[in-house]
Amino acid sequence: MIRRLCLIGVGLIGGSLALALRRQPGVASIVGVDRDEANLAAALRLGIIDEARTEVAAAAVDADLVVLATPVGAMPAVLAALGPVWRAGTLYTDVGSTKLDVIAALQAQLGSVPANFVPGHPIAGAECSGAAAARADLFDRRRVILTPLPETSPDALERVERLWVAVGARVSRMAPRHHDEVLAATSHLPHVLAFVLTEMLGRRDEQQEIFQYAAGGFRDFTRIASSDPRMWLDICLANREQIVPLVEQYREALALAAGHIQAGRAEALLQLFADARSARQRFLDQLEK
């Protein structure tokens, strides 16, 4: 039974979790916290939350579950506000796209990582944002990674895992550093590439009408460049130690491909494309498991 859920950040992920939990028995009341009052009003109108607040501490003080669903750059301020009202009997978790920085913020603001905090990350984003984008089925068959620490309470970990399973997710556990390494490669780098390519071609489009003749492949490849720029700024800065080396590796891989094209090395280029196709098929096969 969740008597009172405090949702800090009522966007796509937080709002979708609230809607999904409303499908389950035992959630009595959901209070949403957000700095954007228009977004809070939308969340109330859409039935995502029962009560709207703009102050973190006042909303969380009597909650029995607190979900931190703000951009990772806002975590230090949110944790600072939570510190004075942190309760041993409350369960806390987050949905941030990076984990080491959240853990560091906990240590800085609270002096340690409390046993009743379970770091987590649902792999279920989309290019849309805000309460209006929330969907009750967003987590169906999607992966959620929990990154517990040695001090994490086994009971707290089990309760958060059950919460995600209840909304249809497939839960995995991973060390925080390994999580940041994996997500840098599979999510953060692709977003950087999409943003950079779209911005580069956008400048050329002003003179050459490139976008007018772009086909579906361009739309598909650059879809994630429609994501929230502020959120991705926070993620890139938080996980820069993992992202920058991958950008350098990608630069080297592009240079190699350019060399093959410039020199007319057909066999080498064909092998590169074939290897990439095989790698993507392995990815698709794993999605079905």
N, C-alpha and C positions, 0 to 999 in steps of 0.2 A: 504493500500500500504506500503510495506517494501522496501524503497529505497535502504538501505544498511544494511545487517545483518552481525554483527561481531560474529563469532563463536570461542570462546576461548576454545580450546580442541577439536580436530577433531578425536574423537574415535568412538566407536560403537554408543553411545547415540547421541552425537553431530552430527556425520556424518549422522546418520539415520534421525535426525530431519531436517537437510539440504536437504536431498534427498526427504523427505516427503513434505517439503515446496515447493520444485521445482514443485511438482504436482499441486500446487495451483497458481492461478493468483495473481499478485501483488508483487512478490519477484524479485526485479531488479538485485541485486548483493549480493554475499556472500563472505566475506573475512574470511579465516580461520587462526587461530593463534595456533601454536604448537611448543614445543621445539624440537620435533623430525622432522628433515628436511626430512628424508626419508618418514615418515608418511604424511607430507605435500605434498610431490611430488606425493604420491599415491592418495591423496585426489584430487589433481588437475587432475591427469590422469583419475580418475574415474568420474569426473564431479561433485564432491560433492561441491567443492568451485570454485570460479572464480579467487581468488587472495590468495596468501600465504604470511603470515608474521610470524616473530618470536618475534616481540615486541608488547606487549599488548597495550600500550598507543597509538602508531601510528596507529594501526588497529582500535581502538575503538573511536578515537577522533571525527570522523564525521559519526558514525553509528547511525541509529535511533532505532535499536534493538540490544542488546548485550546479548548473551546467554553464561553463564559460565558453561562449560561442562568438567572441569578439575577434577581430583581426589580431594576429599575434603581436603586432606593434602596440596594441592597447593593453596587453596583459599586465605589464608592470603597474600601471595606474589602477586597473581593476583589482589586482591582488593587494595593492596598498589600501584600497578602500575596504576590502574584505577582511584584512588582518584584524582589526579591532573587534569584529563580530564573528570571527571563525569559531565554530563549535565542534567539539569532539563527536557529538551525536549526529552531525550532518554529513552527508556523502557529497564529495566534490569531484568533478571531472571536467575535462575540456575537450575541444574538437579541433585544436590548432593544427595547422599543416606542418609545423616544425615542433620539435620536442625539447631539444637541449636548451633553447632559449627560454622556454616556459619553465623548465626545471630551474634554470639559473635565476629567473625572476622570482620564483617561489623562495629560493634560498636567500635572495637579497631582501625581499620584502617581509618574509616571515621567519627568517633565520634558519630554516630547514624545510625539507619537503614533508608535510604532514602525512601521517599514515593513512588518513582518510581522503587523500587526493589521488585519483587514478588518471594519469595522462592518457589521452586517446586521440585518435584521428580517423574519422570516417572517410574512406576513399570514394566520395560520392559528389564531387563538386559539379558545377555547371557554369556556363558563361553568364547566366542571369544572376541577379543578386536582389536582396531585399525581401521583406515579408511576402510581397506579392508573388515571388517566385517559388515559395515553399510548396512542397508536395508531400502528401502522406506516404506515398510509395517510393520516395527517393532512395531509401536504404534497402529495398527488396533485393536480396542476393548480392548486395554490394559488400565489399570488404571493409572491416573496421579494425584498425591496429591499436592495441593497447600496449603501452610501454611502461610497465610497472618497474619500480625501483626496489632495492632490497628492503627499504623501510615501509613499502606499501603494504597495508593490511590485506591479508588473504581474503578476509570477508568482504572488504570494500571492493577488491578486484573482482570477486565472484559476482557481487551485486551489479557492478557496471557491465560485466559481460552478459549477465542475464537480461539487463535492460536493452542492450543492442540486439541480442538474439530475438527478443520479443518483438522488435520492429522489423525483423526480416533479414538482418545483417549476418554476415559470416565473419566471426571474430578470430583474429590472430594475435599472438603476443610477440613482441620484438624488443630488443634493447633500444633505448632512445637514440644512441649514436647511429646504430645500424639503420633505424628508421629514417633519420635525416639523410644518410648516404643514399638509400634506396629511392626515396622520394625526390631527391635532387636530380637523379637520373631519369626517373619515369614521369615526373610531373613538373618540377621547377625548371629544368633545362628546356623542355618543349615549350613552356610558356614564354620563356625568354626568347627563344628562336621565333615563335609566332609573332610576338610583339615587334621584334627587330625587323623581321622580313616585311611585315605589314607597314611599319613606319617607313622603311626604305622605299618600298614600292609606292607608298602613298605620296611621297615627295615627287617621284617620277610621274605619277598619275596626273599631277597638276599640269604637266606639259604634254604628256603622251597618251592620255586616255586609256591607261593600262586596265583599270578596273572595268571599263565598259566591255572589254573583250575577255575578261577572266571567266573561266569555266568552273564547273563544280569542284574540281580538284583543288583549286585555289580557295574556294569557300570552305571546304572540309579542312584543309591544312591550317588555315588561319582562323578557324572558328574560335579558338580559345583566346585570340587577341581581343575578343569582345568582353573578356573577364574584367572584373573591377581593378583598375590600375592601382588604387591605393592599397588594396589587399595584397596585390602581387609585389608592390614595392616593399611592404613589410616582410613578406616571405623571403624575397631575394636578399634583403639586408640581414635577416635573421640567420639564413643558411648560406651565407656567402662563402664560407670556408669549403663547403662541398660543391657549390655551383661553379665557382670560378675555374677550378681545375677541369671540370667537364666542358666548360666553354672553350678552354684551351685545347682540349682533346678534339672537340668538334672542329675547331679552326684547322687543326692538323689534318683531320679527315677530309675537310672541304678542299684543302690545298692538294691532297693526294688525288682526289677526284678531278680537280681542275687540271692537274698534271696529266692524268690519263686522257682527258678530253683534248687538251692542247696538243698532245703528242700523237693522238689518234690511236691509242693503245686499246683497240676494240676488245680483245680477250680479257684484259685486266678490268676494263669497265663493265663488261658483261658479267664477270665473276663477282664484282662488287654488288651489282644489282641483284644477281641470283642469291647471293648470301643474305642480302637484306630481305628479299622476299621470303626466304626460308625462316629467318629470324622472326619476321612478322607472323608467319603461320604458327610458329611455336607459341607466340603470344596469344593468338586467337584460340589455339587448342587449350591453353591454360585457363582462358576465360570461361570455357565450357565446363571445367571441372568443378 
